[in-house]
Amino acid sequence: MLENVESLMLQYVSDVDTHATSLYQKIPKGKRLRAKLVLKIAPPVAESVKFAAIIELIHAASLLHDDVIDEATTRRGIPSLNATHDSKTAVMLGDILYSKAYCELTAFSPDIARKVADAVTKLSAGELLDVEYSKALQLDEAKYFDMIYKKTAVLIEATASGAASLADKSQEAFGVYGKNLGLAFQIIDDVLDITSESEKLGKPALADFKEGKTTLPYIYLYEALDEGDRQKLMHLYRKELTQEEAFWIRQKMQESGAVMRAVTVAQKLGREALDAIASDKNEALEKVITDMIEREF
């Protein structure tokens, strides 16, 4: 069924413009996590495929805008559209994907459409917070969680809730699952930026700190350091790191337990997600969580 989602996404863009279609086909597909969620929650019928395609168009649009904001030159290991073309082109293609997704979303119930539209509004607010917080080292854990909820988790929450509505299942329970999955997903992504090598990430390792993104492991690291090391960490913020400096950060992350503390938070969120849908006995959804949180870091 995922192939049907891909075909429908391409069809939606083709309905708009041939140039937009050509540009769209240059975007890497990614894992299609949100589409897979829809198809794991709702029955594999035309309505579910359409909802999955709409959600993935929205996600693709958000990534195009995100790359422009971050001035990213790669996306999933290949040159980003703003790098191969220009930022104006990437922004306008993102606008086309957003607009077409909203157009098709009107065919769904007002409740589903409203939840997705509200999620995209929050997503944009999350991007704005991300920009604001990158101006200085952000060490407020509550603000971090508010930002990643809006930037990442809220669309996954709306995806799971909307799919549950299509399947006549509990929107509340699956909303909790989606929200916690999104939060845990972002924390794990933040951890992998520190623990993985560039080849596996598809982007430079330790890029978050250089770009001004203070993620949960860095918040926990700062709390654990003495004053001298705190000053050194502050000095490295938004800096092009040498090999020695990158090694120092990774070493301190391990010594302080900051990485595993962040992983533990993600694992707790994952278990709460599974508890929320335990009565559904959906092994596929359980595997999504366990594959993410039960791994080596």
C-alpha positions as MATLAB code, in Angstrom:
seq = 'MLENVESLMLQYVSDVDTHATSLYQKIPKGKRLRAKLVLKIAPPVAESVKFAAIIELIHAASLLHDDVIDEATTRRGIPSLNATHDSKTAVMLGDILYSKAYCELTAFSPDIARKVADAVTKLSAGELLDVEYSKALQLDEAKYFDMIYKKTAVLIEATASGAASLADKSQEAFGVYGKNLGLAFQIIDDVLDITSESEKLGKPALADFKEGKTTLPYIYLYEALDEGDRQKLMHLYRKELTQEEAFWIRQKMQESGAVMRAVTVAQKLGREALDAIASDKNEALEKVITDMIEREF';
ca = [
       0.000    0.000    0.000;
       2.948    2.344    0.520;
       3.502    2.287   -3.235;
      -0.049    3.575   -3.654;
       0.744    6.426   -1.289;
       3.833    7.340   -3.317;
       1.848    7.248   -6.567;
      -0.903    9.419   -5.144;
       1.579   11.985   -3.811;
       3.140   12.248   -7.248;
      -0.304   12.535   -8.823;
      -1.263   15.367   -6.479;
       1.853   17.333   -7.418;
       1.397   16.532  -11.120;
      -2.091   18.010  -10.907;
      -0.483   21.343  -10.055;
       2.399   21.892  -12.467;
       4.973   19.979  -14.526;
       7.891   22.068  -13.206;
       6.756   21.452   -9.625;
       6.603   17.750  -10.439;
      10.169   17.773  -11.734;
      11.385   19.496   -8.572;
       9.350   17.231   -6.307;
      10.956   14.134   -7.823;
      14.365   15.413   -6.670;
      13.331   15.250   -3.005;
      14.532   12.096   -1.165;
      11.575   10.014    0.027;
      12.723    9.167    3.522;
      11.185    6.477    5.702;
       7.558    7.608    5.311;
       6.999    7.039    9.029;
       3.732    8.996    9.058;
       2.273    7.128    6.084;
       3.240    3.814    7.648;
       1.481    4.842   10.860;
      -1.738    5.574    8.987;
      -1.618    2.211    7.234;
      -0.874    0.385   10.500;
      -3.773    2.037   12.341;
      -6.475    2.332    9.684;
      -7.703   -0.301    7.196;
      -5.815   -0.301    3.851;
      -8.542    1.394    1.821;
      -8.521    4.372   -0.557;
      -9.412    6.869    2.178;
      -6.449    5.783    4.314;
      -4.063    5.979    1.369;
      -5.303    9.489    0.607;
      -4.870   10.613    4.215;
      -1.349    9.142    4.308;
      -0.415   10.947    1.074;
      -1.712   14.267    2.419;
       0.253   13.928    5.663;
       3.451   13.054    3.813;
       3.062   16.038    1.478;
       2.769   18.263    4.547;
       5.847   16.663    6.091;
       7.816   17.074    2.846;
       6.821   20.741    2.707;
       7.977   21.297    6.269;
      11.370   19.745    5.501;
      11.852   21.985    2.463;
      11.240   25.034    4.628;
      13.370   23.596    7.439;
      16.355   23.178    5.111;
      16.068   26.810    4.033;
      15.856   28.008    7.638;
      18.862   25.877    8.661;
      20.751   26.676    5.448;
      21.241   22.909    5.146;
      23.140   21.657    2.135;
      22.102   18.006    2.427;
      18.957   16.069    3.241;
      19.223   12.348    3.958;
      22.700   12.214    2.493;
      21.998   13.979   -0.808;
      22.145   17.676   -1.734;
      19.082   19.580   -0.545;
      16.847   21.401   -3.013;
      17.846   24.806   -1.668;
      21.482   23.835   -2.310;
      20.984   22.490   -5.849;
      18.575   25.229   -6.883;
      17.971   28.107   -4.456;
      16.033   28.964   -1.322;
      13.239   30.711   -3.219;
      12.566   27.576   -5.252;
      12.573   25.372   -2.145;
      10.192   27.692   -0.278;
       7.759   27.940   -3.187;
       7.728   24.184   -3.753;
       7.036   23.775   -0.042;
       4.140   26.216   -0.371;
       2.752   24.209   -3.293;
       2.911   20.961   -1.308;
       1.243   22.587    1.711;
      -1.494   24.150   -0.397;
      -2.260   21.005   -2.373;
      -2.364   18.953    0.831;
      -4.852   21.384    2.381;
      -6.971   21.293   -0.779;
      -7.235   17.495   -0.633;
      -7.732   17.563    3.148;
     -11.094   19.312    2.690;
     -12.553   15.975    1.536;
     -12.200   14.615    5.084;
     -14.378   15.260    8.107;
     -14.107   18.737    9.676;
     -12.694   17.150   12.845;
      -9.794   15.467   11.024;
      -9.133   18.495    8.820;
      -9.132   20.856   11.813;
      -6.713   18.683   13.795;
      -4.247   18.457   10.922;
      -4.506   22.181   10.153;
      -3.981   23.023   13.829;
      -0.977   20.688   13.904;
       0.611   22.501   10.951;
       0.037   25.853   12.659;
       1.815   24.530   15.760;
       4.544   23.030   13.561;
       5.252   26.474   12.112;
       5.289   27.952   15.620;
       7.787   25.243   16.580;
      10.045   26.229   13.688;
       9.887   29.828   14.878;
      10.860   28.744   18.401;
      13.736   26.726   16.977;
      15.036   29.830   15.217;
      14.639   31.955   18.350;
      16.314   29.419   20.631;
      19.302   29.068   18.312;
      20.369   32.637   19.067;
      21.779   31.643   22.458;
      22.496   28.464   24.381;
      19.027   27.280   25.477;
      19.101   25.292   28.716;
      15.420   25.260   29.722;
      14.164   21.660   29.523;
      10.491   22.717   29.508;
      11.098   25.027   26.548;
      12.938   22.244   24.735;
       9.977   19.884   25.106;
       7.512   22.569   24.032;
       9.585   23.197   20.916;
      10.011   19.551   19.881;
       6.322   18.864   20.546;
       5.360   21.618   18.127;
       8.117   21.029   15.601;
       8.007   17.224   15.441;
       5.457   15.461   17.630;
       2.303   17.443   16.891;
       2.007   16.276   13.273;
       2.616   12.646   14.258;
      -0.017   13.059   16.973;
      -2.531   14.385   14.414;
      -1.591   11.589   12.004;
      -2.270    8.835   14.540;
      -5.428   10.505   15.821;
      -6.768   11.037   12.297;
      -6.020    7.454   11.281;
      -7.786    6.242   14.432;
     -10.832    8.278   13.434;
     -10.867    6.604   10.033;
     -10.738    3.211   11.775;
     -13.344    4.055   14.453;
     -10.713    3.646   17.167;
      -9.938    5.864   20.156;
      -8.584    9.157   18.852;
      -7.396   10.059   22.349;
      -5.424    6.849   22.875;
      -3.791    6.933   19.469;
      -3.140   10.646   19.843;
      -1.126    9.863   22.988;
       0.723    7.158   21.067;
       1.543    9.575   18.234;
       2.578   12.409   20.526;
       4.905   10.219   22.604;
       6.311    8.553   19.508;
       7.108   11.986   18.074;
       8.768   13.218   21.260;
      10.809   10.032   21.655;
      11.727   10.079   17.973;
      13.142   13.607   18.251;
      15.104   12.833   21.422;
      16.628    9.748   19.817;
      17.465   11.790   16.720;
      19.203   14.322   18.979;
      21.149   11.513   20.650;
      22.214    9.993   17.328;
      23.605   13.369   16.255;
      26.132   12.869   19.057;
      26.746    9.116   19.023;
      26.642    8.253   15.293;
      29.091    8.968   12.514;
      28.319   11.261    9.584;
      27.964    8.383    7.107;
      25.096    6.845    9.066;
      23.375   10.155    9.752;
      23.402   11.423    6.187;
      24.610   14.755    7.596;
      27.657   15.948    9.561;
      27.850   14.491   13.076;
      27.529   16.945   15.984;
      25.808   19.320   13.570;
      23.079   20.334   16.021;
      25.408   22.175   18.407;
      27.221   23.906   15.537;
      23.858   25.078   14.156;
      22.845   26.479   17.535;
      20.384   23.742   18.482;
      20.599   22.962   22.181;
      19.129   19.484   22.457;
      18.263   17.401   25.517;
      21.671   15.674   25.865;
      23.384   19.087   25.881;
      20.978   20.387   28.525;
      21.783   17.372   30.715;
      25.503   17.703   29.965;
      25.554   21.349   31.046;
      23.824   20.447   34.310;
      26.480   17.797   35.035;
      29.601   19.852   34.240;
      31.670   21.922   36.651;
      31.987   25.656   36.013;
      35.206   25.366   34.019;
      33.803   22.769   31.648;
      30.553   24.737   31.341;
      32.532   27.712   30.091;
      34.346   25.489   27.601;
      31.045   24.087   26.332;
      29.674   27.613   25.940;
      32.796   28.546   23.987;
      32.209   25.679   21.542;
      28.573   26.630   20.918;
      27.904   27.416   17.206;
      31.561   26.742   16.429;
      33.141   24.625   13.692;
      34.573   21.885   15.902;
      38.041   20.443   15.585;
      38.471   16.688   15.992;
      39.790   17.262   19.503;
      36.822   19.443   20.460;
      34.320   16.952   19.044;
      36.060   14.167   20.971;
      35.877   16.238   24.160;
      32.107   16.733   23.794;
      31.489   13.049   23.131;
      33.740   12.027   26.019;
      31.955   14.368   28.427;
      28.586   13.125   27.191;
      29.537    9.575   28.104;
      31.276   10.407   31.398;
      28.376   12.549   32.616;
      25.694   10.067   31.622;
      23.918   12.834   29.685;
      23.327   10.656   26.628;
      21.842    7.740   28.548;
      19.756   10.098   30.659;
      18.184   11.430   27.449;
      17.734    7.895   26.113;
      15.983    6.913   29.363;
      13.502    9.767   28.875;
      12.807    8.577   25.322;
      12.320    5.005   26.539;
       9.829    6.162   29.182;
       7.861    8.058   26.545;
       7.910    4.968   24.345;
       6.540    2.756   27.101;
       3.760    5.263   27.781;
       2.902    5.220   24.083;
       2.585    1.441   24.144;
       0.457    1.568   27.300;
      -1.967    3.968   25.602;
      -2.805    1.478   22.830;
      -2.272   -1.770   24.726;
      -5.896   -2.843   24.253;
      -5.540   -2.606   20.461;
      -2.869   -5.343   20.481;
      -1.215   -3.908   17.376;
       2.157   -5.650   17.010;
       3.221   -3.451   14.093;
       2.825   -0.275   16.150;
       4.591   -1.870   19.093;
       7.528   -2.693   16.820;
       7.805    0.940   15.677;
       8.433    1.948   19.294;
      10.660   -0.940   20.334;
      12.886   -0.665   17.260;
      13.493    2.970   18.112;
      14.176    2.771   21.846;
      15.698   -0.703   22.247;
      19.001   -0.259   20.445;
      22.633    0.517   21.056;
      23.659    4.145   21.457;
];
